[in-house]
Amino acid sequence: MNLTSFYPGPSQLYPQVEDYLLDAYRSGILSMNHRSVAFMDMLAQTTASMHNKLEIPEDYEIYFTSSATECWEIVSQSLVQNSSLNAYNGAFGQKWFEYAGRLHLAFGQDFNPEENVNIEQSEHFSTAELLCLTHNETSNGTMIPAEILQKIRQNFQGIIAIDATSSMAGVALPWLAGDVWLASVQKCFGLPPGLGVLVVSPRAIERAEEIGERDHYNSLLFIRDNFIKNQTPYTPNIASIYLLGRVMAQMPSIQAVNQHLTERANAFYEFLNENSYQALIENPVVRSPTVMTVQEDEIFIKTIKELAAEAGISLGNGYGAWKSTTFRIANFPAIEDTDFDRLRIFLQNGHP
Ligand SMILES: *Cc1c(COP(=O)(O)O)cnc(C)c1O
């Protein structure tokens, strides 16, 4: 049976990945030395495609790590001397706050998922060196609108780090509103897990140089020293970088992808409403276009997930506080419109 996954990470792969993997194997790149010209060229092409397709500003640098979680720690290690301020409304943002608090003083501010982030009201807003925001909270399906990020950027003096793990490569990001954007590839990139992405502004690099932290294999400055020579601080996940390059080359512009996903999300939220399904997030302003969360009672959720599995459809489990009372639907670019047609038919007929 043709299994369709709506799991928001690891998520359904771009169907082309099957051929790209074979190409990678046949090309010999997977057993090439990572100091070789062939690898360095491949890395340079991959980041150039990312700049081009995702519309990343030319002076923002791109580095690869192992995961988004690793990026959280890199930011804490290399960009904080005293304290960070972390805003969160769900499990991923909160986890980031907890990780940060183990490495330095961190102030957390939680906010209502139905409302815009109100971090400017924090007493630490004017003093924190680093502000940590989760652009797209994968646990509940909320997103911070671009205008809000831009307003925060205007008012905040320090460095802004933004977790865009479940929106980068799906949503056209307001890059200039953040100094560090982090993600991993098993969400909107439609790739297998195992690669993290760091996109870093000149301002963040300047700040890292002021601090001068070089104690770790993954210190930001050490990573940078390598990447500006198209090298990596350790033997990298060559297969993932290769696949990422191929997917970037194949994808349309991020504006087109963003438009398509927004329309598909709007149609799906409307469909839920018309078919008596309850979206967890009622405020359309903060609803995510890439992760959609449906709330029902526990028994309903359990039953519908089982029925879906029998129909060859994998619904995403709830996460964190919403684990047993929601299911999540990834609206990622690798998922086809026809998959959504199948999902809608199932949800119409399968209402237990
Ligand atoms: C998935 C996810 C992460 C964790 O990604 P890893 O690659 O497992 O480290 C972090 N933040 C958000 C918002 C996520 O959705």
The ligand as an SDF file (V2000), in Angstrom:
LIG
                    3D

 15 15  0  0  0  0  0  0  0  0999 V2000
   11.8720   19.2360   15.1450 C   0  0  0  0  0  0  0  0  0  0  0  0
   12.1810   20.4740   15.8570 C   0  0  0  0  0  0  0  0  0  0  0  0
   13.3680   20.6540   16.5800 C   0  0  0  0  0  0  0  0  0  0  0  0
   14.3620   19.5430   16.7750 C   0  0  0  0  0  0  0  0  0  0  0  0
   15.0010   19.1890   15.5970 O   0  0  0  0  0  0  0  0  0  0  0  0
   16.2170   18.1270   15.6820 P   0  0  0  0  0  0  0  0  0  0  0  0
   16.6900   18.0260   14.2770 O   0  0  0  0  0  0  0  0  0  0  0  0
   15.6330   16.8560   16.2040 O   0  0  0  0  0  0  0  0  0  0  0  0
   17.2210   18.6550   16.6100 O   0  0  0  0  0  0  0  0  0  0  0  0
   13.6110   21.8730   17.1670 C   0  0  0  0  0  0  0  0  0  0  0  0
   12.7350   22.8800   17.0610 N   0  0  0  0  0  0  0  0  0  0  0  0
   11.5870   22.7560   16.3830 C   0  0  0  0  0  0  0  0  0  0  0  0
   10.6550   23.9250   16.2960 C   0  0  0  0  0  0  0  0  0  0  0  0
   11.2650   21.5560   15.7580 C   0  0  0  0  0  0  0  0  0  0  0  0
   10.1280   21.4320   15.0710 O   0  0  0  0  0  0  0  0  0  0  0  0
  1  2  1  0
  2  3  1  0
  2 14  2  0
  3  4  1  0
  3 10  2  0
  4  5  1  0
  5  6  1  0
  6  7  2  0
  6  8  1  0
  6  9  1  0
 10 11  1  0
 11 12  2  0
 12 13  1  0
 12 14  1  0
 14 15  1  0
M  END
$$$$
